[in-house]
Amino acid sequence: MRAVTGPKVLHVCTVDVSLTLLLGPQLRAVAEAGYDVITASADGDAVAELRSWGLPHRRLEHATRAFRPDEDLRLARELYRLFRSEQPDIVHTHTPKPGWFGRPAARLARVPAVVNTVHGLWASGEDSVLKRTLVYGLERAADACSDAELVQNPEDLATMGRLRFPDRKLHLLGNGVDLVRFDPGRVGPGARARLRQSWGVGPDDVVFGIVARLVAEKGYLELFDAMEAARRQRGDVTLVVVGPHDDDKKDSLPAGAITRAEAAGVRFLGLRHDVEDLYSAFDAFVLPSWREGFPRAAMEAAAMGLPIIATDVRGCRQVCDPGGNGVLVPLRSPAALADAIAALAEDPARRARMGLASRAKALSEFDDRRCVEVTLEVYRWLLDRSNARWRPA
């Protein structure tokens, strides 16, 4: 039987891959700090990795990323039953659906402390008034059932302040990556040449890379058009795409678009777990997203010393400083994106300067250990306030 070592914290996400890719370092660090960490999400291949870390997983049968109101109601009931069964000291929700339905369920289940991480409000200034009204209304309703909101993006924190979320609940969490893993000095010798050779890319070609799910909101269609235009200006630019299909999303890239991009020379690598090596083979990172909360891949690329081209939207603005470590381009503008790609491709000295600035920015702003410290501080405060059964060391 697994020994209980301290206060029980139940982390809830929609899908298991979010628990490993987005929260892995945080979950392990919280467990190492003496907490009894349990995870919950839909089942998937990442569950085995969670269990290899010694973290139990509870399957959520009705957790889905698709728009399914019937399943969402079933998820709310399922979460309530889970919380009543597990009796955690803290429920910590992540991503929109667990946040919207998990916070009320935890309050109804009389969980002593309820925490939610805002990984990026599901609506931003670029969205319609209708969408913003709906999303902000859902967030306000769910917030009434939480004790603390850990907000990753400072723009979201300002928005929530304007919407009169209680100040006492709001904590700026920021976001970060493992700066030891994502360190250009740790990449093995010859990795860059080996990878580029496997892609059929010459040593003098300029490789632009993107690491993101294959969905339209990541700006792929604009990026494919921009790369074709950039290749007409310079024949030595190449795009490498790293990321899985996401068939649960209604904007999943159609097979025809991928086939056309491959015919135009785009390399698709699928889901990879050696991304730190892949970054070392890129000359620049590009992320033309329509919406971001605080993009992890862009932070990883910055930590690996890459210049960044990104759209001028919330999240990307926190990773890319125009003229410093990269270039911001207008949303959904293939022409502006093509110009930025071509300009960066023809100026290796500028790429080198921006790469150094990216690494420096990552070291000063994107250390995931600071995020862990903020999270643990909030846990300690809530456990002390709620007179929970356990006290952290």
Buried (B, 14 or more C-beta within 10 A) or exposed (E): EEEEBBBBBBBBBBBBBBBBBBBBBBBBBBBEBBBBBBBBBBBBEBBEBBEEBEBBBBBBEBBBBEEEEEBBEBBBEBBBEBBBEBEBBBBBBBBBBBBBBBBBBBBBBEBBBBBBBBBBBBBBEBBEEEEBEBBBEBBEEBBEBBBBBBBBBBBBBEBBEEBEBEEEBBBEBBBBBBBEBBBBEEBEEEBBEEBBEEBEBEEEBBBBBBBBBBBBEBBBBBBBBBBBBBBEBBEEBBBBBBBEBBEEBEBBBEEEBBEEBEEEBBBBBEBEEEBBBBBBBBBBBBBBBBBBBBBBBBBBBBBBBBBBBBBBBBBBBBBBBEEBBBBBBEBBBBEBBBBBBBBBBBBEEBBEBBBEBBBBBBEEBBBBEBBBEBBBEBBBBBBEEBEBEBEBE
